[in-house]
């Protein structure tokens, strides 16, 4: 694949060489290309996974549950992200269905991945008998972190950018030129565009920091998840309005991601109303999510040691009890 030359004229950065392919190798007679897009998505999953495993014991969640859940999330999120994109870009795939399986150049929609991930959490919470809301609150923190990292895959593919801008950080490359040229006079192909992937990356890092603090201090179930829905919904609604590659509902001018963002915000607000009427929970625990160490400590506290009894001591004890019983019977006869 060709190398892009990315420029940020307002920042004095020109012709920064960016190749979507990280490295290549030969497998027999075939050349295999490993793309930065895939590496970055994998890195995002791995970082979130390691953090979740490390922090799970603090919230009384077994590490094994995190491992199983992330495996399912990874599978369903990728399937959901691709299906979402294919459904709303069907004209691109209708003539060649095999293109559905070609994800090296992008074509993964975040909202589809999020829906797939939520489905995975629902399945695992039921299977592992974990309190669903507590589990979602714990995992919600890592969604914006993974998203913030994953957005840089769009940079290496030179995609998910916005309309023209005069701001200092406006971006220009061969791909922005080629893409905007197909719209005729609607855009200025030779002018810089909004690096919307960067906006979302920065915003998601901030959301991660905010949610991390909320989860640490929250005493009400569902609060962390509700904050995520509202914060990301607002961010995505604004950023989506700048993009030039939005997916639309049918032949309308309604952007799918903006519609979903509004739904997220509304769900989050309703959740806040419901949560505000509940009493705070002193000890936020996940049902049946106690760690192995906690179980060991509890078992240790309940343990009562047994002293060995030899046969002579046992006989003496029996004789003593027998004498006491006889004495009680005699007393009762006297009375």
N, C-alpha and C positions, 0 to 999 in steps of 0.2 A: 504494500500500500504506500501511496505517496506520502511524503513528509509535508506537514503544514508549516507555514511560516506565520506565526502569530505575533501581532503587534498591538501595543497599547500606546498609541501616539501621544496621548495626553500625559503619560508618565515617562515618555522618552524611551520606551522599550520598542525595538523594531526587529522584525524577522527572527523571532525566537523559534528555533526548529523543534517541532513536536511531531513525533511519529506514533501513530496509534498502536503499532506493533512493538512490544517490549523486546522480544527476541524470537529467533526462529531456529528450527533444527530439522534435520531430515530423518524421516522414518521410512526406510526402504527408498522407493523412488518418489516419495511424496514429501513436500515441504510443509511443516507444521508451524503455524504462526501463533504465538501467545500474545494476546492483546492486553494493553494496560487496563482496558475497561474491565476485563474479567479478573485481573490481578487485584484491582482496587476494590471491586465488589467482594471478592474473597477475603481481602484484608479487613474490610469493614465487618463482615460476619465474625471473623476470628477475634478481632479486638473486643467486640461486644460480648462474644461468648466467654472469653477469658475473664473479663470484668464481672460478668454475671455469676460465673462459677466461684470467683473469689469472694463476692459480696453476698452470695446466697445464704451462708450460715448465719449472718447477722439478722436475717429475716426469717429464720427457722424454715428454710427451704433446703431440701437435700440436693447435693451437687449432681447426683445421678438424674434427678428430675430435670435439671437444667440441660444436661447433655442430651437426653432423649427429646426434650422440647425443641432445642435448637436444631437438631437433625431434621425434625419434621418441619420446622419453620423454614429452614433453608430450601427444602424441596417444594413445599406449597407456595412459598413466597415467589420463587422463580417462575413456577407454573402460572401463578396468579398474575404476576407482572407481565408475562408474555401474552397470556390470553386476553387480558385487559387491552393491551396495545393492539392485538390482532382484531378484536371485535370492533374497536372504534377506528381501525384503519383497514377495513376489509378489502377495499379496492386495491390496496397494495399487494394483497396475498391471494386474491380470488383466482388469478390466472396461473399461479404457481404455488401450490400448497406446501411444497417442500421449503419454501422460504420462511415458513412459520418456525422452523427449527434452527434457523440461522440467526443467532443472537450476538455474533461477534462484533457487529457494527452498531450495537445498541438495540433499541426497540423494546425496552423493559420499562413499563409504566409503574411509578412508585405506588400509586393508590391500589393498583392490582396486587402488587406485592404485599402491601399492608393488609388487604382483605385476606389474602392467602395466609399471612402470618397470624392474623386473629383467629382464623379457622383452626390453625394448628394449635394455638393456645387453648381454644375451646375443647378440642379433642383430648389434649394431654391433661388438662385440668380435670376432666371427667374420668379419664382412665386412671390417673394417679390419685384421684380423690383429694384434689387440692382446691381450696377456696378460690373460685374463679376471679373475683374482684381483686383479692389480695395478690394473686398471681399476675394479673394484668397491671396492677400498680407497680409491682416490682420490675416487670419487663418493659413497661412503657418508657422508662428512663433511657433505655439503650436504643430505642427506635430513632430519635433524632441524631444520636451520635453516629450510628451506622449510616444514616441518610447523609449526614454532613460529609463523611468520608467518601461515600459512594458517588456523590455529585462530581467529584474530580475525574471520574471516568468520562463524564460528559465533556470535560475540558480536553482530554486527550483525543476524543472523537470529534471535537469541535462541533458540538451539537447543543441543543437546549439553550440557545441564546435568544436574546430579545430583539426588539426593533432598534432603529437607529437612535443614537444618543450623542450629545455634545459633552457629556460628563468626562472628566479626566481619565477615568478607568475604562472608557469605551474600548472594545476589542475589535480587531479586524484580522481576517485570514482568508486564504483561498476558499475555504469552505463557506464562510459567511458571504463572500462575494457570489459564489455559485448558487447558494441557496436563495439569496434575496433577488438574484437576477431573474428567477422564474416568475416573480410577481410583477414584472414590468415597472410601471412608474409608482407603484405603491410604496416602495422603499428605495433608498439610495445605496446600491450595492458596494460602492467604493468608500462609504462612510462607516465609522465604527458602530458597533451594536452594544446593547446591554449584555454584560456577562451574567445572565440570570442564574446560571448554575452556581456562580460565586455568591450571589445574594442569598440563595437558599442554603448554601454550605455554612456561611457565617451565621445566618439566622438559626439554623439547626444546632450549631455548636452552643449558641446562647440558650436555646430551649433546653438542651441537655443539662447545662449548668443549673438552670432554674428548676427543672424537674428533680435533679439530684438533691437539691436543698429541700424541696417540698416533700419528697419521699422520706427524707431523714427526719423531718419535723412533724409530718402529718399524723393526726390521730383519728382520721376518718377514712373509712374505706371508699375507694373510688375517686378520691380527690386528685391524686397524681394523674390518673388516666383522663379525668375531666379537663385538667389544665393542659394536657397535651392536645386534646381535641380542639380546644379553643385557640391556643397559641399557634399551633401549626396550621389550623384552618385559616386563621387571619393572614399568616405569612404567605401561604400558598395562593390564597385568593388574590393578594396584591401582586405577587411575582408572576402568576399565570397571565395576568392582564398585559404584561410586557412581552410575553413570548410570541414567537412567530410560528411555532410548530405545535400549537395546541390541538388536542383532539376535540371534536365537536359532536354534539348529539344530533345524529342524522344530518339533515340539510339545514338545520337551524344555525343561529349564530351564538348559541349557548355553549360555552366551553365546559366540557365534562368535569375537569378538575376544579373549576370555580364552583360549579353546582355542588360537587361533593364537599368542597371546603365549607360552603354555607351550611350544609347538612351537619358536618362535623361540629361547627361552632354552635349550632342550635342544640345538638345532642349534649354538648359540653355544658351549655347554660342550663338545660333541663336537669342534667346530672348535679350541677351545683345547687339547684333549688332543692332537690331531693336530699342531697347530702347535708345541707344546712339544717334540716329538720331532725337529723339523727344525733344521738349522743356520741361524744368522743369515745374512742376505744383506747383503754390504757395500754394494752399489750397487743400490738398488731402481729398476729400470728397467722400463718397459713395452715388451714385445717389439714391434718395428716401430713404436714410437711416438716416434721421435727427432724433435726439432724441426727446422724448416728451418734455423735459425741453427746448430744443432749439426752438421748435415750440411755446411753451408758451411764451418765451421771445420775439419772433418775433411778435406774436399776440399782446403782451402788448405794443411793440414799435409802432404799427400801430393804436392803439386804440385812438379814439378821444371822450372825454366825452361830453355828451349832457346836456345842462342846461334846467331845466323845464321852460315852458312858460305858464303863466296864461292867462285866456281869455281876461282880460282887456288890457294886454300888446299886445296881438295878434290883438285886434281891433284897438289899437292906431297905430300899425305898418301898418295895411291895409289902414287906413285913410291917414297916412303920404305918403304912396306910391301913393295913388290916387291923392293927391294934387300935388305931384311932376309931375305926368303924365299930369295933366291938364295944369300946368305951361309950360311944354315943348311944348304942342300943341299950346298954345297962342303965344309963342315966334316964332314958325315956321310960324304962320299966319302973324305976323308982318313983318318977313323977306320977 
